[in-house]
């Protein structure tokens, strides 16, 4: 079966599948973009946090170590320093140690008391960007030894790897680094990546498996599970530490960065769904309109054939007979002639609506006179149905600026409906006029079959005909009430309907009293 030969129902399904596929592609694209952007953000955060930690390490406070050098009493010591000075090497002298030169020291008795205690060495290292290699050698105490003679003695290399076991850590993390500087660097990283939110940070000691620092409100479990991590102080004489950073609003930052794309995709999805809904509604409306037009053609054919047939029968029966018995046939011809006249009038009204001709000139008209003229054309129908039409002229001022012919046609349509949609009992129609505020009101009540709430929603649609219950002799084109509403709105008025199944119907028309011309 070719695609062009698909049934309407299959077309709906195919169109729905295409729309669903396009929406699926859009959703996948958005989801994939969010995932990629999130990974890119995490990578940028990791790189920037690494740089921030490096900057903090360069500005770090000294690491203090305490170690035994196993010096014997009476022995001297020489050590490495960046540059020569005349004083003793110690924290009070300050300075940065990056590369070290060899020189020897023979501490005096007073210096030895502060520098060497209990055969131990105390030393400090200030901020540096490279690992420090310390050299120590022990020589016998010789008062005549000069500093320049130090190269005559053996020198042994001691670095962080082979000296580590002889060192005892003697500092805390907040002594080793500037915590406030670290927080400042982290905030700079977040600002750089357009993340405007709070964060949780912790410094984790991997050897003791404990956090030695946590920001206020930081949740260790959250940091363990989902955080950006980077090593810090890993190449110093210290235990390995790990900086862990958790940014709770990172996902929203990703969403904000993709906001334009997501909004565009959402608009496309809404347009696709709207187009599909509009497509389905248009198809259904076209189908319904086609059905109503077919019904209209069938009805109009029947409506014209029936009176023509009746007239022909009357003429045939009348032909060749005594003229004294012709009253009955004349009555039939007169009724069917009026029937055809009303049908033609309704079709002309339809043509007027189709051509969108709006009557713009109005004259001062007595509505009560128009009502009497409209009622006179229904005397035969009312009499044959054994019904009654009651007119209550309660309006004190019946004059209104309007188009008399339009108002008359409108009223005839309402009365015709009241007679056609009568119940099994004789029709009783009450037409009332009264005034309320700035409006002249015409009300048409009947005791007919009524209508349901669903039917009331569509009765003013062109070609629509409501269900007639047990009555099967009700004919029409479905144009009457649509024409009534058109006339009312042409006069800048309003029409309301109240009805219940089996309890009759009430139409209320409000026409402005101040209207002179449109």
C-alpha positions in Angstrom: 0.0 0.0 0.0 1.5 3.3 -1.1 1.8 6.1 1.4 -0.6 8.3 -0.7 -3.3 5.6 -0.3 -3.3 5.7 3.5 -6.6 6.0 5.3 -7.3 9.2 7.3 -6.8 7.3 10.6 -3.4 6.1 9.4 -2.4 9.6 8.4 -3.1 10.7 12.0 -1.0 7.9 13.3 1.9 8.6 10.9 1.8 12.3 11.6 1.8 11.6 15.4 4.8 9.3 15.1 6.7 11.9 13.1 6.0 14.5 15.7 6.9 12.2 18.5 10.2 11.3 16.7 11.1 15.0 16.3 10.3 15.7 19.9 12.4 12.7 20.9 15.4 14.0 18.9 15.0 17.4 20.5 14.9 15.9 24.0 17.9 13.7 23.3 19.8 16.7 21.9 19.1 18.8 25.0 19.9 15.9 27.4 23.2 15.2 25.6 24.1 18.9 25.5 23.5 19.2 29.2 25.7 16.1 29.9 28.5 17.3 27.7 28.4 20.8 29.2 28.4 19.4 32.7 31.5 17.3 32.0 33.2 20.3 30.4 32.3 22.4 33.5 33.7 19.7 35.8 36.9 19.6 33.8 37.3 23.4 33.9 36.6 23.4 37.6 39.3 20.7 38.2 41.8 22.6 36.2 41.1 25.9 37.8 41.0 24.4 41.3 44.4 22.8 40.6 45.8 26.2 39.8 44.2 27.8 42.8 45.7 25.1 45.1 49.1 25.7 43.5 48.8 29.4 44.2 48.0 28.7 47.8 50.9 26.3 48.2 53.3 28.9 46.8 52.1 31.3 49.5 52.0 28.6 52.2 53.5 29.0 55.6 56.5 27.1 56.7 56.6 23.4 57.4 58.2 22.7 60.7 59.9 19.4 61.2 61.7 17.9 64.2 64.3 15.2 63.5 67.2 13.5 65.3 70.5 13.8 63.4 72.4 11.5 65.8 75.2 14.0 66.4 77.7 13.2 68.9 78.8 15.7 71.5 81.6 17.8 70.3 80.9 17.4 66.6 80.3 20.3 64.3 77.6 20.6 61.5 77.3 22.3 58.2 74.1 22.7 56.1 72.8 24.3 52.9 71.3 27.8 52.5 70.3 29.9 49.5 72.7 32.7 50.2 75.4 33.5 52.8 74.7 35.6 55.8 76.7 36.3 58.9 74.0 35.2 61.3 72.6 31.9 62.4 70.1 30.1 60.2 66.7 30.2 61.9 63.2 31.3 61.6 64.1 34.8 62.8 66.2 35.3 59.7 63.4 34.6 57.2 63.9 34.2 53.5 62.9 31.9 50.7 64.8 28.7 50.0 64.6 27.6 46.4 68.1 26.4 45.5 70.8 25.9 48.2 74.5 26.5 48.4 76.8 24.6 50.7 78.4 26.3 53.7 79.5 25.2 57.1 78.5 26.3 60.6 80.4 26.0 63.8 77.8 27.1 66.4 79.1 28.9 69.4 78.2 27.5 72.8 75.2 29.9 73.1 74.0 29.1 69.6 74.4 25.4 70.3 72.1 25.7 73.2 69.3 27.0 71.0 70.1 25.1 67.8 71.1 21.7 69.1 69.3 20.3 72.0 69.4 16.7 73.2 71.4 15.7 70.2 68.5 16.9 67.9 68.2 19.4 65.0 65.4 21.9 64.7 64.9 23.6 61.4 62.2 25.4 59.4 61.5 25.9 55.7 59.8 29.0 54.4 57.5 29.1 51.2 59.2 27.5 48.2 58.2 26.3 44.7 60.5 23.3 44.5 61.4 20.4 46.7 64.3 21.0 49.1 67.3 18.7 49.2 69.2 18.9 52.5 72.7 17.8 52.9 74.3 16.9 56.2 77.7 15.6 57.1 79.3 15.2 60.5 82.9 16.2 61.3 85.0 16.2 64.4 85.2 19.4 66.3 88.4 21.2 65.1 88.9 24.8 66.4 91.3 25.5 63.6 88.9 24.5 60.8 87.9 27.2 58.4 84.6 27.5 56.6 86.4 27.2 53.2 87.8 23.8 54.3 84.4 22.2 54.4 84.7 20.8 50.9 87.5 18.6 52.2 84.9 16.5 54.1 82.5 14.0 52.8 79.0 15.2 52.0 76.0 12.9 52.1 72.7 13.7 50.2 69.5 13.4 52.3 66.2 14.2 50.5 62.5 13.9 51.2 62.3 10.2 50.2 65.1 8.8 52.3 64.7 11.2 55.2 61.0 10.9 55.6 61.2 8.2 58.2 63.3 10.3 60.4 60.9 13.3 60.4 58.0 13.8 62.6 55.2 16.1 61.4 54.7 19.0 63.7 52.1 21.3 62.1 48.4 21.6 61.4 46.8 22.3 58.0 45.7 25.9 58.9 49.4 26.5 59.9 50.6 25.1 56.6 48.3 27.1 54.3 46.3 30.3 54.4 42.7 29.1 54.6 41.2 32.6 53.9 43.4 32.8 50.8 42.2 29.3 49.7 38.6 30.4 50.1 39.3 33.5 48.1 40.9 31.5 45.3 37.9 29.1 45.2 35.4 32.0 45.0 37.5 33.4 42.1 37.3 30.0 40.3 33.5 29.9 40.7 33.1 33.5 39.5 35.3 32.7 36.5 33.0 29.8 35.6 29.9 31.9 36.1 28.7 30.0 39.2 27.0 32.3 41.6 26.2 30.1 44.6 27.5 28.9 47.9 29.9 26.0 48.0 31.1 23.3 50.4 34.8 22.6 50.8 36.9 20.2 52.9 40.6 19.3 53.3 40.9 15.6 53.7 43.9 13.8 55.2 44.2 10.6 53.2 46.5 9.0 55.8 44.2 9.5 58.8 41.0 9.3 56.6 39.7 12.4 58.3 38.7 15.9 57.4 41.1 18.5 59.0 39.1 21.4 57.6 35.4 21.9 56.6 33.6 25.1 55.5 30.6 26.0 57.6 27.7 23.7 56.8 29.7 21.3 54.7 28.5 17.7 54.7 31.4 15.2 54.7 29.2 12.5 53.1 28.3 14.9 50.3 32.0 15.7 49.8 32.9 12.0 49.7 30.2 11.2 47.1 30.2 14.2 44.7 33.1 16.6 44.7 35.9 18.1 42.6 39.2 16.7 44.0 42.8 17.8 43.8 46.0 16.8 45.7 47.7 19.4 47.8 51.0 19.5 49.7 51.7 16.1 48.1 55.4 16.9 47.3 56.4 18.4 50.7 57.5 16.9 54.0 53.9 16.3 55.0 51.1 13.8 54.9 49.2 13.7 51.6 46.1 15.9 51.6 43.2 16.2 49.2 41.0 19.3 48.6 37.4 18.4 48.0 35.0 20.9 46.6 31.2 20.5 46.1 29.2 23.1 44.2 25.4 22.4 44.7 24.3 24.7 41.9 26.6 23.5 39.2 23.7 21.8 37.3 21.7 25.1 37.2 24.9 26.8 36.0 24.9 24.3 33.1 21.2 24.9 32.4 21.7 28.7 32.4 24.6 28.4 29.9 22.3 26.4 27.6 19.2 28.5 28.3 18.9 30.0 24.8 19.2 26.6 23.2 16.7 25.0 25.5 14.2 27.8 25.1 14.6 27.5 21.3 14.1 23.8 21.5 11.1 24.2 23.7 9.5 26.7 21.3 10.1 24.2 18.5 8.5 21.4 20.5 5.5 23.6 21.3 5.1 24.6 17.7 5.3 21.0 16.5 2.7 19.9 19.0 0.5 22.9 18.2 0.8 22.3 14.5 -0.2 18.6 15.0 -3.2 19.6 17.2 -4.2 22.2 14.7 -3.8 19.7 11.9 -6.0 17.1 13.6 -8.6 19.7 14.6 -8.7 21.1 11.1 -9.2 17.6 9.6 -11.9 16.8 12.1 -13.7 20.1 11.5 -13.5 19.6 7.7 -14.9 16.2 8.1 -17.7 17.5 10.3 -18.4 20.4 8.0 -18.5 17.9 5.0 -21.0 15.8 6.9 -23.2 18.8 7.7 -23.1 20.1 4.1 -24.1 16.6 2.9 -27.0 16.7 5.4 -27.9 20.2 4.2 -28.0 19.1 0.6 -30.2 16.1 1.5 -32.5 18.3 3.6 -32.8 21.0 1.0 -33.6 18.4 -1.7 -36.3 16.9 0.5 -37.7 20.3 1.5 -38.2 21.4 -2.1 -39.3 18.0 -3.4 -42.0 17.6 -0.7 -44.0 20.8 -1.4 -43.6 20.4 -5.2 -45.0 16.9 -4.9 -47.9 18.0 -2.8 -48.7 20.9 -5.1 -48.6 18.5 -8.1 -50.9 16.0 -6.3 -53.3 18.8 -5.4 -53.4 20.0 -9.0 -53.9 16.5 -10.4 -56.8 15.8 -7.9 -58.3 19.2 -8.6 -58.1 18.9 -12.4 -61.4 17.9 -14.0 -63.4 18.2 -10.7 -66.0 20.5 -9.5 -64.6 23.8 -8.5 -66.9 24.0 -5.5 -64.7 21.4 -3.8 -61.4 23.1 -4.5 -61.0 24.9 -1.1 -59.0 22.0 0.4 -56.7 21.9 -2.6 -56.2 25.6 -2.5 -55.3 25.4 1.1 -52.7 22.7 0.4 -51.2 24.8 -2.4 -51.1 27.9 -0.2 -49.4 26.1 2.7 -46.8 24.4 0.5 -46.2 27.6 -1.3 -45.4 29.4 2.0 -43.2 26.4 2.9 -41.2 26.8 -0.2 -41.1 30.6 0.3 -39.5 30.2 3.7 -37.0 27.7 2.3 -36.0 30.1 -0.4 -35.8 32.9 2.2 -33.5 30.9 4.3 -31.2 30.1 1.4 -31.1 33.8 0.5 -30.2 34.5 4.1 -27.4 32.0 3.8 -26.2 33.7 0.6 -26.2 37.0 2.5 -24.1 35.6 5.2 -21.7 34.0 2.8 -21.2 37.3 1.0 -20.7 39.0 4.4 -23.1 41.8 3.5 -23.8 43.8 6.7 -26.8 46.1 6.8 -25.6 49.4 8.0 -28.6 51.7 8.0 -31.4 51.5 10.5 -34.7 53.3 11.1 -36.8 54.0 14.1 -39.1 50.9 14.3 -41.9 49.7 16.5 -40.8 46.2 17.6 -44.4 45.3 18.6 -45.6 45.9 15.1 -42.8 43.7 13.7 -43.8 41.0 16.2 -47.4 41.0 15.0 -46.3 40.8 11.3 -44.0 37.8 12.2 -46.8 36.0 14.0 -49.3 36.4 11.2 -47.3 34.1 8.9 -47.6 31.2 11.4 -51.3 31.2 12.0 -51.9 28.1 9.7 -49.1 26.1 11.3 -50.2 27.0 14.8 -53.8 26.1 14.1 -52.9 22.8 12.5 -50.8 21.9 15.5 -53.6 23.0 17.9 -51.1 25.3 19.5 -51.1 28.8 20.9 -48.8 31.8 20.6 -49.1 34.4 23.3 -47.6 37.9 23.0 -46.8 40.0 26.2 -45.9 43.5 25.3 -44.4 44.7 28.5 -42.0 47.2 27.1 -43.3 50.8 27.6 -41.3 52.2 24.7 -41.4 49.7 21.8 -39.4 51.9 19.4 -35.9 50.9 18.5 -33.4 51.8 15.8 -33.0 48.6 13.8 -33.4 47.0 10.4 -37.1 45.9 10.5 -36.7 43.1 7.9 -33.8 41.5 9.7 -35.6 41.6 13.1 -38.7 40.1 11.5 -36.6 37.3 9.8 -34.9 36.6 13.2 -38.2 36.3 15.0 -39.7 34.1 12.4 -36.7 31.7 12.7 -37.2 31.5 16.5 -41.0 30.9 16.2 -40.5 28.3 13.4 -38.0 26.4 15.7 -40.5 26.5 18.6 -43.2 24.9 16.4 -41.0 22.3 14.7 -39.3 21.1 17.9 -42.5 20.8 19.9 -43.2 17.9 22.2 -46.2 15.5 21.9 -48.5 18.1 23.5 -49.7 21.2 21.6 -47.1 24.0 21.4 -47.4 26.9 23.7 -45.2 29.8 22.7 -44.9 33.0 24.8 -43.2 36.1 23.3 -42.4 38.8 25.8 -40.8 42.3 25.5 -39.5 44.4 28.3 -36.7 46.9 29.1 -33.7 46.5 31.4 -31.2 49.2 31.8 -29.9 50.3 28.3 -31.4 47.3 26.5 -34.6 46.3 24.8 -35.3 42.6 25.6 -37.2 40.1 23.5 -37.8 36.7 25.1 -39.2 33.6 23.3 -40.3 30.7 25.5 -41.7 27.4 24.4 -42.8 24.1 25.9 -41.0 21.9 23.3 -38.6 19.0 23.6 -35.8 21.2 24.9 -32.1 20.4 24.4 -29.1 19.1 26.4 -26.2 21.1 27.6 -23.9 19.6 24.9 -26.4 20.6 22.1 -26.6 24.2 23.5 -22.9 24.6 22.8 -23.3 24.1 19.0 -26.8 25.3 18.1 -25.5 28.6 16.7 -23.0 26.9 14.4 -24.0 26.9 10.8 -25.5 23.6 9.4 -25.7 22.2 12.9 -29.0 20.4 13.7 -29.7 19.0 17.2 -31.2 15.7 18.0 -35.0 15.7 17.8 -35.7 12.8 20.2 -38.8 10.7 19.1 -39.7 13.2 16.4 -38.6 12.2 12.9 -40.7 14.7 10.9 -38.5 17.7 11.8 -36.8 19.1 8.7 -34.5 22.0 8.2 -31.1 23.2 7.0 -29.3 24.0 10.3 -29.2 27.6 9.3 -31.9 29.3 11.4 -30.1 29.9 14.7 -26.8 30.8 13.1 -28.7 33.4 11.2 -30.4 34.6 14.3 -27.1 35.1 16.1 -25.7 36.9 13.1 -28.6 39.4 13.1 -28.3 40.0 16.8 -24.6 40.7 16.6 -25.1 42.9 13.6 -27.2 45.1 15.9 -24.5 44.9 18.6 -26.7 42.8 20.8 -26.5 39.5 22.6 -28.5 36.3 22.6 -28.7 33.7 25.4 -30.3 30.3 25.6 -31.6 28.3 28.6 -33.0 24.8 28.1 -33.4 21.4 29.6 -34.3 18.2 27.8 -38.1 17.7 27.9 -38.8 21.1 29.6 -38.7 23.6 26.7 -36.4 26.3 25.6 -36.1 30.1 26.3 -34.2 32.5 24.0 -33.4 35.9 25.4 -32.3 38.7 23.0 -30.7 42.0 24.3 -30.7 44.9 21.8 -29.2 48.2 22.7 -31.7 51.1 22.9 -29.2 53.7 22.1 -28.3 52.2 18.7 -29.2 54.5 15.8 -26.7 53.6 13.0 -23.8 51.2 12.7 
